[in-house]
Amino acid sequence: MTQAFADEKARASAWFRQLRDDIVAAFEGLEDSHSEGPFSDQAAGRFEVTETKRASDDGSDAGGGLMSVMRGGRVFEKVGVNVSTVFGTLGEAAQKAMAARGVPGIEKDPRFWASGISLVAHMQNPHCPAVHMNTRMFWTPNAWWFGGGSDLNPCLEYEDDTAHFHAVQKTHLDPHGETLYPELKAWADEYFYIPHRKRARGVGGIFMDDRNTGDWEKDFALTQDIGRAFLPAYLPLIEKRRPDAFDEADKDAQLVHRGLYAEYNLVYDRGTKFGLATGHDANAVLMSLPPMAKWV
């Protein structure tokens, strides 16, 4: 399987990097075009780009990626867009976690390769919703799969914003089968639920994991369309809400909701746990945490 999947790995890795480049350009474009409303008198934000490395036990090359973070912009208070391609051997804890999910043969041959993009945006204006998106490909000598999705996390909810976000997701998924959107929406509702708070993290979106229908091209095409859906689903919401005035109560609601977001990512998020357990750059893994939050 190693040789047979060399081209597929390269194509997936290149796609995630291209998606990263498109999103970074679009977000900096938002910063440049914000000319009215709160924060418009600030300098337009720019991404700071840092190379990341995965730490291997023996010091050998284990891959890495780019961590791109913007702080204190006109529109984004903190946004990170990370892309990585890492490989090596899974540790015992990661092997057990994979085996528990039904990954075949992982304990016999724990080599792995993984590539993906991960994005989290926390906004200056409380009327602008926070958002999360990731897509990824994972490979072992005995299995491969795709995963990812995107979900909206407003602190001040607007029904029309939620409807638009979900409608764009559905439009991009329907060509892959009309049952797919409701399936992935239900999966997101379940995955992004916070048991100890008895509530969802946000207003949902789409999510999938362990996607392997046996047709790599078909599953890769679906993963690409999940990525393509992100900008048209999200940018119009920010363009609409970023000029809106807000008060201290709105900002307080935003900080409390960010506390909820931090709780989820530190306690439940599978990607956070996997990244830390496999030695990836901790700053890149924890990029998703908000710059400021509060708890009541």
HELIX and SHEET records of a PDB file:
HELIX    1   1 ALA A    6  SER A   33  1                                  28    
HELIX    2   2 GLU A   92  ALA A  100  1                                   9    
HELIX    3   3 GLU A  159  LEU A  173  1                                  15    
HELIX    4   4 ASP A  174  HIS A  176  5                                   3    
HELIX    5   5 LEU A  180  TYR A  191  1                                  12    
HELIX    6   6 TRP A  216  ARG A  241  1                                  26    
HELIX    7   7 GLU A  248  VAL A  267  1                                  20    
HELIX    8   8 ARG A  270  ALA A  277  1                                   8    
HELIX    9   9 ALA A  282  VAL A  285  1                                   4    
HELIX   10  10 LEU A  286  SER A  288  5                                   3    
SHEET    1   A 7 GLU A  48  LYS A  53  0                                        
SHEET    2   A 7 GLY A  63  ARG A  71 -1                                        
SHEET    3   A 7 PHE A  76  THR A  89 -1                                        
SHEET    4   A 7 ARG A 111  MET A 123 -1                                        
SHEET    5   A 7 ALA A 130  THR A 140 -1                                        
SHEET    6   A 7 ALA A 143  ASN A 153 -1                                        
SHEET    7   A 7 GLY A 204  ARG A 211 -1                                        
SHEET    1   B 2 TYR A 193  ILE A 194  0                                        
SHEET    2   B 2 ARG A 199  ALA A 200 -1                                        
END                                                                             
